[in-house]
Amino acid sequence: MLFNSYTFWIFFCAVLLLYRRLPHRGQNWMLLVASYIFTAPGIGASVADSGFDVRGLSGGDPARDAKRQEAAEAAAGHLL
């Protein structure tokens, strides 16, 4: 989600309105959920990009490719 898009401003207004109407405990949970919604598309893209980049770094050595692929998959698993 880009900060200069209409989608962001709609999302921002919805979050702000909900935040103002909820009690303190509800505000915390709502902000947690909103942050996941806001960052979810970026996390998916960064995991896909890092997996692609890791495969191309070893210069064709299959042993190094396997190790780097395992490391990328482990890192991606921790993000999800």
PDB file of N, CA, C and O in Angstrom:
ATOM      1  N   MET A   1       0.860  -1.165   0.000  1.00  0.00           N
ATOM      2  CA  MET A   1       0.000   0.000   0.000  1.00  0.00           C
ATOM      3  C   MET A   1       0.909   1.232   0.000  1.00  0.00           C
ATOM      4  O   MET A   1       1.796   1.360   0.845  1.00  0.00           O
ATOM      5  N   LEU A   2       0.687   2.107  -0.926  1.00  0.00           N
ATOM      6  CA  LEU A   2       1.487   3.323  -1.039  1.00  0.00           C
ATOM      7  C   LEU A   2       0.833   4.463  -0.269  1.00  0.00           C
ATOM      8  O   LEU A   2      -0.393   4.567  -0.210  1.00  0.00           O
ATOM      9  N   PHE A   3       1.660   5.311   0.317  1.00  0.00           N
ATOM     10  CA  PHE A   3       1.138   6.429   1.102  1.00  0.00           C
ATOM     11  C   PHE A   3       0.421   7.471   0.236  1.00  0.00           C
ATOM     12  O   PHE A   3      -0.430   8.207   0.736  1.00  0.00           O
ATOM     13  N   ASN A   4       0.751   7.538  -1.035  1.00  0.00           N
ATOM     14  CA  ASN A   4       0.128   8.536  -1.897  1.00  0.00           C
ATOM     15  C   ASN A   4      -1.015   7.963  -2.738  1.00  0.00           C
ATOM     16  O   ASN A   4      -1.356   8.523  -3.779  1.00  0.00           O
ATOM     17  N   SER A   5      -1.602   6.864  -2.299  1.00  0.00           N
ATOM     18  CA  SER A   5      -2.715   6.264  -3.040  1.00  0.00           C
ATOM     19  C   SER A   5      -4.039   6.526  -2.319  1.00  0.00           C
ATOM     20  O   SER A   5      -4.073   6.791  -1.117  1.00  0.00           O
ATOM     21  N   TYR A   6      -5.111   6.446  -3.078  1.00  0.00           N
ATOM     22  CA  TYR A   6      -6.441   6.606  -2.483  1.00  0.00           C
ATOM     23  C   TYR A   6      -6.745   5.479  -1.505  1.00  0.00           C
ATOM     24  O   TYR A   6      -7.426   5.683  -0.500  1.00  0.00           O
ATOM     25  N   THR A   7      -6.235   4.292  -1.808  1.00  0.00           N
ATOM     26  CA  THR A   7      -6.457   3.146  -0.929  1.00  0.00           C
ATOM     27  C   THR A   7      -5.903   3.420   0.472  1.00  0.00           C
ATOM     28  O   THR A   7      -6.542   3.098   1.473  1.00  0.00           O
ATOM     29  N   PHE A   8      -4.721   4.012   0.533  1.00  0.00           N
ATOM     30  CA  PHE A   8      -4.134   4.330   1.833  1.00  0.00           C
ATOM     31  C   PHE A   8      -5.013   5.299   2.599  1.00  0.00           C
ATOM     32  O   PHE A   8      -5.264   5.095   3.787  1.00  0.00           O
ATOM     33  N   TRP A   9      -5.482   6.339   1.950  1.00  0.00           N
ATOM     34  CA  TRP A   9      -6.273   7.346   2.657  1.00  0.00           C
ATOM     35  C   TRP A   9      -7.617   6.798   3.119  1.00  0.00           C
ATOM     36  O   TRP A   9      -8.111   7.186   4.178  1.00  0.00           O
ATOM     37  N   ILE A  10      -8.208   5.910   2.347  1.00  0.00           N
ATOM     38  CA  ILE A  10      -9.444   5.249   2.783  1.00  0.00           C
ATOM     39  C   ILE A  10      -9.149   4.378   4.005  1.00  0.00           C
ATOM     40  O   ILE A  10      -9.880   4.404   4.995  1.00  0.00           O
ATOM     41  N   PHE A  11      -8.059   3.603   3.915  1.00  0.00           N
ATOM     42  CA  PHE A  11      -7.633   2.761   5.032  1.00  0.00           C
ATOM     43  C   PHE A  11      -7.338   3.613   6.267  1.00  0.00           C
ATOM     44  O   PHE A  11      -7.767   3.275   7.371  1.00  0.00           O
ATOM     45  N   PHE A  12      -6.614   4.707   6.088  1.00  0.00           N
ATOM     46  CA  PHE A  12      -6.257   5.598   7.197  1.00  0.00           C
ATOM     47  C   PHE A  12      -7.499   6.178   7.865  1.00  0.00           C
ATOM     48  O   PHE A  12      -7.587   6.211   9.093  1.00  0.00           O
ATOM     49  N   CYS A  13      -8.450   6.631   7.070  1.00  0.00           N
ATOM     50  CA  CYS A  13      -9.683   7.212   7.635  1.00  0.00           C
ATOM     51  C   CYS A  13     -10.482   6.161   8.395  1.00  0.00           C
ATOM     52  O   CYS A  13     -11.024   6.443   9.463  1.00  0.00           O
ATOM     53  N   ALA A  14     -10.555   4.957   7.850  1.00  0.00           N
ATOM     54  CA  ALA A  14     -11.285   3.885   8.530  1.00  0.00           C
ATOM     55  C   ALA A  14     -10.622   3.540   9.860  1.00  0.00           C
ATOM     56  O   ALA A  14     -11.306   3.366  10.869  1.00  0.00           O
ATOM     57  N   VAL A  15      -9.297   3.440   9.865  1.00  0.00           N
ATOM     58  CA  VAL A  15      -8.566   3.132  11.102  1.00  0.00           C
ATOM     59  C   VAL A  15      -8.752   4.257  12.123  1.00  0.00           C
ATOM     60  O   VAL A  15      -8.982   3.996  13.304  1.00  0.00           O
ATOM     61  N   LEU A  16      -8.653   5.491  11.673  1.00  0.00           N
ATOM     62  CA  LEU A  16      -8.809   6.629  12.580  1.00  0.00           C
ATOM     63  C   LEU A  16     -10.208   6.677  13.197  1.00  0.00           C
ATOM     64  O   LEU A  16     -10.353   6.920  14.395  1.00  0.00           O
ATOM     65  N   LEU A  17     -11.238   6.446  12.377  1.00  0.00           N
ATOM     66  CA  LEU A  17     -12.607   6.446  12.897  1.00  0.00           C
ATOM     67  C   LEU A  17     -12.824   5.324  13.910  1.00  0.00           C
ATOM     68  O   LEU A  17     -13.409   5.545  14.970  1.00  0.00           O
ATOM     69  N   LEU A  18     -12.351   4.115  13.581  1.00  0.00           N
ATOM     70  CA  LEU A  18     -12.486   2.997  14.515  1.00  0.00           C
ATOM     71  C   LEU A  18     -11.706   3.262  15.805  1.00  0.00           C
ATOM     72  O   LEU A  18     -12.183   2.974  16.903  1.00  0.00           O
ATOM     73  N   TYR A  19     -10.519   3.806  15.656  1.00  0.00           N
ATOM     74  CA  TYR A  19      -9.681   4.092  16.818  1.00  0.00           C
ATOM     75  C   TYR A  19     -10.382   5.047  17.785  1.00  0.00           C
ATOM     76  O   TYR A  19     -10.344   4.843  18.998  1.00  0.00           O
ATOM     77  N   ARG A  20     -11.008   6.065  17.258  1.00  0.00           N
ATOM     78  CA  ARG A  20     -11.692   7.057  18.096  1.00  0.00           C
ATOM     79  C   ARG A  20     -12.921   6.492  18.807  1.00  0.00           C
ATOM     80  O   ARG A  20     -13.280   6.953  19.890  1.00  0.00           O
ATOM     81  N   ARG A  21     -13.559   5.503  18.202  1.00  0.00           N
ATOM     82  CA  ARG A  21     -14.801   4.963  18.760  1.00  0.00           C
ATOM     83  C   ARG A  21     -14.578   3.828  19.756  1.00  0.00           C
ATOM     84  O   ARG A  21     -15.459   3.547  20.568  1.00  0.00           O
ATOM     85  N   LEU A  22     -13.436   3.179  19.712  1.00  0.00           N
ATOM     86  CA  LEU A  22     -13.195   2.020  20.577  1.00  0.00           C
ATOM     87  C   LEU A  22     -12.625   2.439  21.927  1.00  0.00           C
ATOM     88  O   LEU A  22     -11.978   3.480  22.035  1.00  0.00           O
ATOM     89  N   PRO A  23     -12.868   1.615  22.972  1.00  0.00           N
ATOM     90  CA  PRO A  23     -12.211   1.865  24.263  1.00  0.00           C
ATOM     91  C   PRO A  23     -10.715   1.547  24.145  1.00  0.00           C
ATOM     92  O   PRO A  23     -10.272   0.983  23.145  1.00  0.00           O
ATOM     93  N   HIS A  24      -9.958   1.907  25.155  1.00  0.00           N
ATOM     94  CA  HIS A  24      -8.498   1.781  25.100  1.00  0.00           C
ATOM     95  C   HIS A  24      -8.036   0.371  24.735  1.00  0.00           C
ATOM     96  O   HIS A  24      -7.169   0.206  23.877  1.00  0.00           O
ATOM     97  N   ARG A  25      -8.600  -0.630  25.372  1.00  0.00           N
ATOM     98  CA  ARG A  25      -8.196  -2.017  25.095  1.00  0.00           C
ATOM     99  C   ARG A  25      -8.518  -2.409  23.656  1.00  0.00           C
ATOM    100  O   ARG A  25      -7.729  -3.097  23.009  1.00  0.00           O
ATOM    101  N   GLY A  26      -9.645  -1.984  23.166  1.00  0.00           N
ATOM    102  CA  GLY A  26     -10.021  -2.261  21.785  1.00  0.00           C
ATOM    103  C   GLY A  26      -9.144  -1.525  20.790  1.00  0.00           C
ATOM    104  O   GLY A  26      -8.883  -2.025  19.696  1.00  0.00           O
ATOM    105  N   GLN A  27      -8.684  -0.328  21.170  1.00  0.00           N
ATOM    106  CA  GLN A  27      -7.791   0.439  20.292  1.00  0.00           C
ATOM    107  C   GLN A  27      -6.495  -0.323  20.045  1.00  0.00           C
ATOM    108  O   GLN A  27      -6.004  -0.367  18.917  1.00  0.00           O
ATOM    109  N   ASN A  28      -5.949  -0.913  21.079  1.00  0.00           N
ATOM    110  CA  ASN A  28      -4.697  -1.657  20.934  1.00  0.00           C
ATOM    111  C   ASN A  28      -4.855  -2.821  19.965  1.00  0.00           C
ATOM    112  O   ASN A  28      -4.019  -3.017  19.083  1.00  0.00           O
ATOM    113  N   TRP A  29      -5.919  -3.589  20.128  1.00  0.00           N
ATOM    114  CA  TRP A  29      -6.139  -4.732  19.245  1.00  0.00           C
ATOM    115  C   TRP A  29      -6.427  -4.294  17.814  1.00  0.00           C
ATOM    116  O   TRP A  29      -5.957  -4.914  16.860  1.00  0.00           O
ATOM    117  N   MET A  30      -7.194  -3.235  17.673  1.00  0.00           N
ATOM    118  CA  MET A  30      -7.514  -2.743  16.342  1.00  0.00           C
ATOM    119  C   MET A  30      -6.254  -2.260  15.629  1.00  0.00           C
ATOM    120  O   MET A  30      -6.092  -2.513  14.435  1.00  0.00           O
ATOM    121  N   LEU A  31      -5.361  -1.569  16.336  1.00  0.00           N
ATOM    122  CA  LEU A  31      -4.107  -1.121  15.721  1.00  0.00           C
ATOM    123  C   LEU A  31      -3.203  -2.293  15.353  1.00  0.00           C
ATOM    124  O   LEU A  31      -2.499  -2.240  14.345  1.00  0.00           O
ATOM    125  N   LEU A  32      -3.218  -3.335  16.150  1.00  0.00           N
ATOM    126  CA  LEU A  32      -2.445  -4.534  15.819  1.00  0.00           C
ATOM    127  C   LEU A  32      -2.948  -5.157  14.519  1.00  0.00           C
ATOM    128  O   LEU A  32      -2.158  -5.475  13.630  1.00  0.00           O
ATOM    129  N   VAL A  33      -4.245  -5.325  14.417  1.00  0.00           N
ATOM    130  CA  VAL A  33      -4.832  -5.911  13.205  1.00  0.00           C
ATOM    131  C   VAL A  33      -4.595  -4.997  12.004  1.00  0.00           C
ATOM    132  O   VAL A  33      -4.263  -5.473  10.918  1.00  0.00           O
ATOM    133  N   ALA A  34      -4.762  -3.688  12.191  1.00  0.00           N
ATOM    134  CA  ALA A  34      -4.546  -2.736  11.099  1.00  0.00           C
ATOM    135  C   ALA A  34      -3.096  -2.773  10.621  1.00  0.00           C
ATOM    136  O   ALA A  34      -2.837  -2.657   9.423  1.00  0.00           O
ATOM    137  N   SER A  35      -2.157  -2.932  11.538  1.00  0.00           N
ATOM    138  CA  SER A  35      -0.751  -2.990  11.123  1.00  0.00           C
ATOM    139  C   SER A  35      -0.465  -4.232  10.302  1.00  0.00           C
ATOM    140  O   SER A  35       0.316  -4.175   9.352  1.00  0.00           O
ATOM    141  N   TYR A  36      -1.090  -5.367  10.652  1.00  0.00           N
ATOM    142  CA  TYR A  36      -0.926  -6.572   9.845  1.00  0.00           C
ATOM    143  C   TYR A  36      -1.529  -6.380   8.456  1.00  0.00           C
ATOM    144  O   TYR A  36      -0.938  -6.791   7.457  1.00  0.00           O
ATOM    145  N   ILE A  37      -2.674  -5.773   8.395  1.00  0.00           N
ATOM    146  CA  ILE A  37      -3.310  -5.525   7.094  1.00  0.00           C
ATOM    147  C   ILE A  37      -2.452  -4.584   6.262  1.00  0.00           C
ATOM    148  O   ILE A  37      -2.292  -4.793   5.059  1.00  0.00           O
ATOM    149  N   PHE A  38      -1.905  -3.564   6.880  1.00  0.00           N
ATOM    150  CA  PHE A  38      -1.110  -2.574   6.160  1.00  0.00           C
ATOM    151  C   PHE A  38       0.191  -3.174   5.626  1.00  0.00           C
ATOM    152  O   PHE A  38       0.595  -2.866   4.505  1.00  0.00           O
ATOM    153  N   THR A  39       0.854  -4.029   6.415  1.00  0.00           N
ATOM    154  CA  THR A  39       2.159  -4.554   6.020  1.00  0.00           C
ATOM    155  C   THR A  39       2.101  -5.887   5.289  1.00  0.00           C
ATOM    156  O   THR A  39       3.115  -6.310   4.733  1.00  0.00           O
ATOM    157  N   ALA A  40       0.974  -6.559   5.264  1.00  0.00           N
ATOM    158  CA  ALA A  40       0.896  -7.891   4.647  1.00  0.00           C
ATOM    159  C   ALA A  40       1.340  -7.918   3.188  1.00  0.00           C
ATOM    160  O   ALA A  40       2.110  -8.809   2.828  1.00  0.00           O
ATOM    161  N   PRO A  41       0.907  -7.004   2.329  1.00  0.00           N
ATOM    162  CA  PRO A  41       1.378  -7.069   0.942  1.00  0.00           C
ATOM    163  C   PRO A  41       2.890  -6.894   0.822  1.00  0.00           C
ATOM    164  O   PRO A  41       3.512  -7.530  -0.029  1.00  0.00           O
ATOM    165  N   GLY A  42       3.481  -6.065   1.639  1.00  0.00           N
ATOM    166  CA  GLY A  42       4.927  -5.852   1.597  1.00  0.00           C
ATOM    167  C   GLY A  42       5.708  -7.054   2.073  1.00  0.00           C
ATOM    168  O   GLY A  42       6.779  -7.346   1.540  1.00  0.00           O
ATOM    169  N   ILE A  43       5.199  -7.752   3.058  1.00  0.00           N
ATOM    170  CA  ILE A  43       5.889  -8.943   3.563  1.00  0.00           C
ATOM    171  C   ILE A  43       5.920 -10.022   2.494  1.00  0.00           C
ATOM    172  O   ILE A  43       6.953 -10.654   2.278  1.00  0.00           O
ATOM    173  N   GLY A  44       4.806 -10.234   1.833  1.00  0.00           N
ATOM    174  CA  GLY A  44       4.773 -11.236   0.769  1.00  0.00           C
ATOM    175  C   GLY A  44       5.744 -10.911  -0.350  1.00  0.00           C
ATOM    176  O   GLY A  44       6.423 -11.802  -0.860  1.00  0.00           O
ATOM    177  N   ALA A  45       5.816  -9.661  -0.731  1.00  0.00           N
ATOM    178  CA  ALA A  45       6.734  -9.256  -1.797  1.00  0.00           C
ATOM    179  C   ALA A  45       8.182  -9.399  -1.360  1.00  0.00           C
ATOM    180  O   ALA A  45       9.018  -9.836  -2.150  1.00  0.00           O
ATOM    181  N   SER A  46       8.497  -9.042  -0.126  1.00  0.00           N
ATOM    182  CA  SER A  46       9.886  -9.133   0.313  1.00  0.00           C
ATOM    183  C   SER A  46      10.331 -10.585   0.458  1.00  0.00           C
ATOM    184  O   SER A  46      11.486 -10.900   0.173  1.00  0.00           O
ATOM    185  N   VAL A  47       9.448 -11.468   0.891  1.00  0.00           N
ATOM    186  CA  VAL A  47       9.794 -12.889   0.988  1.00  0.00           C
ATOM    187  C   VAL A  47      10.030 -13.451  -0.408  1.00  0.00           C
ATOM    188  O   VAL A  47      10.987 -14.196  -0.619  1.00  0.00           O
ATOM    189  N   ALA A  48       9.186 -13.111  -1.350  1.00  0.00           N
ATOM    190  CA  ALA A  48       9.358 -13.592  -2.729  1.00  0.00           C
ATOM    191  C   ALA A  48      10.647 -13.053  -3.326  1.00  0.00           C
ATOM    192  O   ALA A  48      11.371 -13.796  -3.989  1.00  0.00           O
ATOM    193  N   ASP A  49      10.949 -11.789  -3.111  1.00  0.00           N
ATOM    194  CA  ASP A  49      12.167 -11.191  -3.646  1.00  0.00           C
ATOM    195  C   ASP A  49      13.408 -11.798  -3.018  1.00  0.00           C
ATOM    196  O   ASP A  49      14.384 -12.062  -3.721  1.00  0.00           O
ATOM    197  N   SER A  50      13.394 -12.024  -1.713  1.00  0.00           N
ATOM    198  CA  SER A  50      14.578 -12.569  -1.053  1.00  0.00           C
ATOM    199  C   SER A  50      14.834 -13.998  -1.514  1.00  0.00           C
ATOM    200  O   SER A  50      15.991 -14.388  -1.672  1.00  0.00           O
ATOM    201  N   GLY A  51      13.803 -14.777  -1.730  1.00  0.00           N
ATOM    202  CA  GLY A  51      13.989 -16.128  -2.246  1.00  0.00           C
ATOM    203  C   GLY A  51      14.571 -16.121  -3.639  1.00  0.00           C
ATOM    204  O   GLY A  51      15.417 -16.954  -3.967  1.00  0.00           O
ATOM    205  N   PHE A  52      14.132 -15.199  -4.451  1.00  0.00           N
ATOM    206  CA  PHE A  52      14.658 -15.086  -5.813  1.00  0.00           C
ATOM    207  C   PHE A  52      16.115 -14.647  -5.793  1.00  0.00           C
ATOM    208  O   PHE A  52      16.930 -15.200  -6.531  1.00  0.00           O
ATOM    209  N   ASP A  53      16.459 -13.673  -4.972  1.00  0.00           N
ATOM    210  CA  ASP A  53      17.826 -13.161  -4.907  1.00  0.00           C
ATOM    211  C   ASP A  53      18.791 -14.205  -4.354  1.00  0.00           C
ATOM    212  O   ASP A  53      19.918 -14.319  -4.835  1.00  0.00           O
ATOM    213  N   VAL A  54      18.366 -14.962  -3.358  1.00  0.00           N
ATOM    214  CA  VAL A  54      19.247 -15.946  -2.735  1.00  0.00           C
ATOM    215  C   VAL A  54      19.637 -17.021  -3.739  1.00  0.00           C
ATOM    216  O   VAL A  54      20.777 -17.484  -3.722  1.00  0.00           O
ATOM    217  N   ARG A  55      18.729 -17.427  -4.606  1.00  0.00           N
ATOM    218  CA  ARG A  55      19.047 -18.464  -5.586  1.00  0.00           C
ATOM    219  C   ARG A  55      20.103 -17.999  -6.579  1.00  0.00           C
ATOM    220  O   ARG A  55      20.843 -18.830  -7.103  1.00  0.00           O
ATOM    221  N   GLY A  56      20.200 -16.721  -6.852  1.00  0.00           N
ATOM    222  CA  GLY A  56      21.125 -16.248  -7.868  1.00  0.00           C
ATOM    223  C   GLY A  56      22.492 -15.841  -7.351  1.00  0.00           C
ATOM    224  O   GLY A  56      23.311 -15.387  -8.149  1.00  0.00           O
ATOM    225  N   LEU A  57      22.789 -15.975  -6.067  1.00  0.00           N
ATOM    226  CA  LEU A  57      24.034 -15.455  -5.524  1.00  0.00           C
ATOM    227  C   LEU A  57      25.210 -16.419  -5.539  1.00  0.00           C
ATOM    228  O   LEU A  57      26.354 -15.967  -5.494  1.00  0.00           O
ATOM    229  N   SER A  58      24.986 -17.705  -5.601  1.00  0.00           N
ATOM    230  CA  SER A  58      26.080 -18.643  -5.382  1.00  0.00           C
ATOM    231  C   SER A  58      26.945 -18.880  -6.608  1.00  0.00           C
ATOM    232  O   SER A  58      28.009 -19.487  -6.481  1.00  0.00           O
ATOM    233  N   GLY A  59      26.547 -18.438  -7.768  1.00  0.00           N
ATOM    234  CA  GLY A  59      27.373 -18.640  -8.950  1.00  0.00           C
ATOM    235  C   GLY A  59      27.279 -20.042  -9.517  1.00  0.00           C
ATOM    236  O   GLY A  59      28.173 -20.459 -10.254  1.00  0.00           O
ATOM    237  N   GLY A  60      26.254 -20.768  -9.210  1.00  0.00           N
ATOM    238  CA  GLY A  60      26.040 -22.083  -9.809  1.00  0.00           C
ATOM    239  C   GLY A  60      26.506 -23.266  -8.987  1.00  0.00           C
ATOM    240  O   GLY A  60      26.449 -24.395  -9.475  1.00  0.00           O
ATOM    241  N   ASP A  61      26.959 -23.064  -7.777  1.00  0.00           N
ATOM    242  CA  ASP A  61      27.395 -24.165  -6.919  1.00  0.00           C
ATOM    243  C   ASP A  61      26.167 -24.782  -6.264  1.00  0.00           C
ATOM    244  O   ASP A  61      25.531 -24.138  -5.430  1.00  0.00           O
ATOM    245  N   PRO A  62      25.811 -26.045  -6.629  1.00  0.00           N
ATOM    246  CA  PRO A  62      24.574 -26.649  -6.101  1.00  0.00           C
ATOM    247  C   PRO A  62      24.540 -26.775  -4.575  1.00  0.00           C
ATOM    248  O   PRO A  62      23.479 -26.618  -3.972  1.00  0.00           O
ATOM    249  N   ALA A  63      25.688 -27.056  -3.941  1.00  0.00           N
ATOM    250  CA  ALA A  63      25.713 -27.195  -2.481  1.00  0.00           C
ATOM    251  C   ALA A  63      25.395 -25.860  -1.810  1.00  0.00           C
ATOM    252  O   ALA A  63      24.629 -25.803  -0.848  1.00  0.00           O
ATOM    253  N   ARG A  64      25.987 -24.802  -2.323  1.00  0.00           N
ATOM    254  CA  ARG A  64      25.719 -23.482  -1.758  1.00  0.00           C
ATOM    255  C   ARG A  64      24.291 -23.045  -2.054  1.00  0.00           C
ATOM    256  O   ARG A  64      23.652 -22.394  -1.228  1.00  0.00           O
ATOM    257  N   ASP A  65      23.785 -23.408  -3.249  1.00  0.00           N
ATOM    258  CA  ASP A  65      22.400 -23.081  -3.583  1.00  0.00           C
ATOM    259  C   ASP A  65      21.436 -23.708  -2.579  1.00  0.00           C
ATOM    260  O   ASP A  65      20.505 -23.049  -2.115  1.00  0.00           O
ATOM    261  N   ALA A  66      21.656 -24.979  -2.243  1.00  0.00           N
ATOM    262  CA  ALA A  66      20.765 -25.686  -1.316  1.00  0.00           C
ATOM    263  C   ALA A  66      20.800 -25.046   0.068  1.00  0.00           C
ATOM    264  O   ALA A  66      19.756 -24.868   0.697  1.00  0.00           O
ATOM    265  N   LYS A  67      21.998 -24.697   0.548  1.00  0.00           N
ATOM    266  CA  LYS A  67      22.119 -24.076   1.868  1.00  0.00           C
ATOM    267  C   LYS A  67      21.427 -22.717   1.904  1.00  0.00           C
ATOM    268  O   LYS A  67      20.730 -22.388   2.864  1.00  0.00           O
ATOM    269  N   ARG A  68      21.627 -21.942   0.859  1.00  0.00           N
ATOM    270  CA  ARG A  68      21.011 -20.615   0.829  1.00  0.00           C
ATOM    271  C   ARG A  68      19.499 -20.711   0.675  1.00  0.00           C
ATOM    272  O   ARG A  68      18.760 -19.902   1.235  1.00  0.00           O
ATOM    273  N   GLN A  69      19.043 -21.696  -0.081  1.00  0.00           N
ATOM    274  CA  GLN A  69      17.604 -21.889  -0.231  1.00  0.00           C
ATOM    275  C   GLN A  69      16.977 -22.275   1.106  1.00  0.00           C
ATOM    276  O   GLN A  69      15.906 -21.777   1.453  1.00  0.00           O
ATOM    277  N   GLU A  70      17.630 -23.152   1.854  1.00  0.00           N
ATOM    278  CA  GLU A  70      17.126 -23.537   3.170  1.00  0.00           C
ATOM    279  C   GLU A  70      17.092 -22.327   4.102  1.00  0.00           C
ATOM    280  O   GLU A  70      16.132 -22.150   4.852  1.00  0.00           O
ATOM    281  N   ALA A  71      18.124 -21.501   4.059  1.00  0.00           N
ATOM    282  CA  ALA A  71      18.161 -20.312   4.921  1.00  0.00           C
ATOM    283  C   ALA A  71      17.032 -19.341   4.547  1.00  0.00           C
ATOM    284  O   ALA A  71      16.391 -18.758   5.422  1.00  0.00           O
ATOM    285  N   ALA A  72      16.799 -19.177   3.253  1.00  0.00           N
ATOM    286  CA  ALA A  72      15.729 -18.269   2.816  1.00  0.00           C
ATOM    287  C   ALA A  72      14.361 -18.800   3.245  1.00  0.00           C
ATOM    288  O   ALA A  72      13.508 -18.030   3.686  1.00  0.00           O
ATOM    289  N   GLU A  73      14.150 -20.111   3.118  1.00  0.00           N
ATOM    290  CA  GLU A  73      12.875 -20.690   3.515  1.00  0.00           C
ATOM    291  C   GLU A  73      12.683 -20.602   5.026  1.00  0.00           C
ATOM    292  O   GLU A  73      11.568 -20.370   5.491  1.00  0.00           O
ATOM    293  N   ALA A  74      13.743 -20.782   5.790  1.00  0.00           N
ATOM    294  CA  ALA A  74      13.644 -20.666   7.244  1.00  0.00           C
ATOM    295  C   ALA A  74      13.302 -19.225   7.635  1.00  0.00           C
ATOM    296  O   ALA A  74      12.470 -18.996   8.514  1.00  0.00           O
ATOM    297  N   ALA A  75      13.941 -18.270   6.984  1.00  0.00           N
ATOM    298  CA  ALA A  75      13.652 -16.858   7.279  1.00  0.00           C
ATOM    299  C   ALA A  75      12.217 -16.506   6.890  1.00  0.00           C
ATOM    300  O   ALA A  75      11.532 -15.784   7.614  1.00  0.00           O
ATOM    301  N   ALA A  76      11.770 -17.014   5.754  1.00  0.00           N
ATOM    302  CA  ALA A  76      10.400 -16.748   5.321  1.00  0.00           C
ATOM    303  C   ALA A  76       9.397 -17.374   6.280  1.00  0.00           C
ATOM    304  O   ALA A  76       8.343 -16.792   6.534  1.00  0.00           O
ATOM    305  N   GLY A  77       9.703 -18.534   6.809  1.00  0.00           N
ATOM    306  CA  GLY A  77       8.816 -19.196   7.769  1.00  0.00           C
ATOM    307  C   GLY A  77       8.676 -18.393   9.046  1.00  0.00           C
ATOM    308  O   GLY A  77       7.603 -18.387   9.649  1.00  0.00           O
ATOM    309  N   HIS A  78       9.722 -17.720   9.471  1.00  0.00           N
ATOM    310  CA  HIS A  78       9.653 -16.893  10.679  1.00  0.00           C
ATOM    311  C   HIS A  78       8.844 -15.634  10.458  1.00  0.00           C
ATOM    312  O   HIS A  78       8.258 -15.101  11.401  1.00  0.00           O
ATOM    313  N   LEU A  79       8.800 -15.147   9.219  1.00  0.00           N
ATOM    314  CA  LEU A  79       8.018 -13.940   8.934  1.00  0.00           C
ATOM    315  C   LEU A  79       6.520 -14.225   8.908  1.00  0.00           C
ATOM    316  O   LEU A  79       5.710 -13.357   9.233  1.00  0.00           O
ATOM    317  N   LEU A  80       6.162 -15.428   8.526  1.00  0.00           N
ATOM    318  CA  LEU A  80       4.741 -15.765   8.418  1.00  0.00           C
ATOM    319  C   LEU A  80       4.260 -16.310   9.696  1.00  0.00           C
ATOM    320  O   LEU A  80       3.085 -16.658   9.816  1.00  0.00           O
TER     321      LEU A  80
END
